[in-house]
Amino acid sequence: MPRTLRLQLTVTFTLVNLLVLTLLSGVVFGFGRQTYLNLKREQVRLDIVNNVRTHYQLRGTLAGLTPQERPPEETASPGHRQDPPGQPPFIVLDSQYRVAADVPGTPRGTPVPVTGRDLTAVRVQGRVVAYLLPTGTPPQPDATSRAFLNRAGLALAACTLLTLTLAVTLGVLLSRPLLAPL
């Protein structure tokens, strides 16, 4: 009986730990990933503001603006199929709220209703020359970001596995003295 009870106690201890560790790991990874992607979104926003400002300062117009270049690892190489670009995280509007740079499905010059929207004003010498309109589409992580998120997930999984192994070992070791009186 003690052997069966010992096994049941160990299995129960292990399952409870597995449930808690899996839940905790999922929450930590999800929170960390979302925080990282929010920081990435803010960095993209700042980069686009700087690109628009620099373009306007050099040319005095938004014509020919490319607010954000695709990272080199995402451009097509020979024999590599490139997916069509999706909705960008931000749309650049001119000071009259018209699309100022190419956006898939929305031609340049198209007026955009902006009432009640969260716009970022781009100023040059105190004058608003453009606005950034968030689309709600998160920026796509580049290869470095994906590698970082993958490594973070693997590290968290390894810690979870190590902790679960320790929990099983402790369950086996502690079950004997706990059940000795029985």
C-alpha positions in Angstrom: 0.0 0.0 0.0 2.7 2.6 0.8 4.3 2.0 -2.6 1.1 2.6 -4.4 0.3 5.6 -2.2 3.9 6.9 -2.8 3.4 6.6 -6.5 0.1 8.4 -6.3 1.6 11.2 -4.2 4.5 11.6 -6.6 2.2 11.6 -9.7 -0.1 14.1 -8.1 2.8 16.3 -7.1 4.2 16.2 -10.6 0.9 16.9 -12.3 0.2 19.9 -10.1 3.6 21.3 -10.8 3.3 20.6 -14.5 0.0 22.5 -14.6 1.4 25.5 -12.6 4.6 25.6 -14.5 2.9 25.4 -17.9 0.4 28.2 -17.0 3.2 30.4 -15.5 5.5 29.9 -18.5 2.7 30.7 -20.9 1.7 33.9 -19.1 5.4 35.0 -18.8 6.2 34.2 -22.4 3.0 35.9 -23.6 3.6 39.0 -21.5 7.2 39.2 -22.5 6.4 38.7 -26.2 3.7 41.4 -26.1 5.9 43.8 -24.3 8.7 43.2 -26.8 6.4 43.7 -29.8 5.0 46.9 -28.2 8.5 48.2 -27.9 9.2 47.2 -31.5 6.0 49.0 -32.6 7.2 52.2 -30.8 10.6 51.9 -32.4 9.0 51.5 -35.9 6.9 54.6 -35.1 9.9 56.7 -34.1 11.8 55.4 -37.2 9.0 56.4 -39.5 8.7 59.9 -37.9 12.4 60.4 -38.4 12.3 59.1 -42.0 9.4 61.4 -42.8 11.0 64.4 -41.1 14.4 63.8 -42.9 12.7 63.3 -46.3 10.7 66.5 -45.9 13.7 68.5 -44.7 15.8 67.3 -47.7 13.0 67.7 -50.4 10.5 70.1 -49.0 7.7 67.7 -50.0 6.4 64.3 -49.1 6.4 63.2 -52.8 8.5 60.1 -53.3 8.4 59.2 -49.6 9.1 55.6 -48.6 8.5 55.7 -44.9 9.9 52.3 -44.1 12.2 50.0 -46.1 11.7 46.3 -45.7 14.6 44.7 -43.9 17.2 43.1 -46.2 16.4 39.5 -45.0 12.7 40.1 -46.1 13.6 41.2 -49.6 13.4 38.6 -52.4 16.5 36.9 -53.4 16.8 34.8 -56.5 14.7 31.7 -56.2 12.9 33.0 -53.0 9.2 33.7 -53.2 8.3 37.0 -51.6 4.9 37.4 -50.1 3.0 40.6 -51.1 3.3 43.3 -48.4 0.5 43.5 -46.0 -1.0 46.4 -44.1 1.8 48.5 -42.5 1.6 49.4 -38.8 1.3 53.1 -39.7 0.0 55.0 -42.7 1.6 58.4 -43.4 -0.9 61.1 -44.1 -0.1 64.6 -45.4 -1.2 67.7 -43.5 -4.6 67.5 -45.2 -5.1 63.8 -44.0 -4.5 62.2 -47.4 -2.4 59.1 -47.9 1.2 60.4 -48.5 3.0 57.1 -49.2 2.0 54.0 -51.0 -0.2 51.6 -48.9 -1.5 48.3 -50.3 -5.1 48.8 -51.4 -5.1 52.6 -50.8 -3.7 54.9 -53.5 -1.6 57.9 -52.7 -3.8 61.0 -52.2 -6.8 59.1 -50.9 -8.4 61.2 -48.1 -8.7 59.3 -44.8 -11.3 60.2 -42.1 -9.3 60.7 -38.9 -11.9 62.0 -36.4 -11.3 60.4 -33.0 -8.2 58.6 -34.2 -4.8 58.6 -32.4 -2.5 60.4 -34.7 1.2 61.2 -34.3 2.0 64.7 -35.7 5.3 64.9 -37.6 6.7 68.5 -37.3 9.4 70.2 -39.2 10.5 73.6 -37.7 7.3 73.7 -35.6 5.0 73.1 -38.6 2.9 69.9 -39.0 3.9 68.3 -42.3 2.5 64.8 -41.8 0.6 62.5 -39.5 1.1 58.8 -38.7 -2.1 56.9 -38.5 -1.8 53.5 -36.6 -3.5 50.7 -38.5 -3.7 48.2 -35.7 -1.4 45.9 -37.6 1.6 45.0 -35.5 5.0 45.4 -37.1 6.4 42.1 -38.4 9.4 41.0 -36.4 12.6 40.9 -38.4 14.9 37.9 -38.3 16.8 39.1 -35.3 13.5 39.7 -33.3 12.2 36.3 -34.3 15.4 34.7 -33.2 15.3 36.5 -29.9 11.7 35.5 -29.2 12.5 31.9 -30.2 15.5 31.8 -27.8 13.4 33.3 -25.0 10.8 30.7 -25.5 13.3 27.9 -25.6 15.0 29.2 -22.4 11.6 29.4 -20.7 10.8 25.8 -21.8 14.2 24.6 -20.6 13.6 26.3 -17.2 10.2 24.7 -17.0 11.6 21.2 -17.8 14.3 21.6 -15.3 11.9 22.8 -12.6 9.5 19.9 -13.4 12.4 17.5 -13.1 13.3 18.9 -9.7 9.7 18.7 -8.7 9.5 15.0 -9.6 12.8 14.3 -7.8 11.5 16.1 -4.7 8.2 14.3 -4.9 10.0 10.9 -5.0 12.4 11.9 -2.1 9.7 13.5 0.1 7.1 10.9 -0.4 9.1 8.3 1.5 9.4 10.2 4.9 5.8 11.5 4.5 4.4 8.0 4.1 6.7 6.3 6.6 4.2 6.5 9.5 1.6 4.8 7.4 
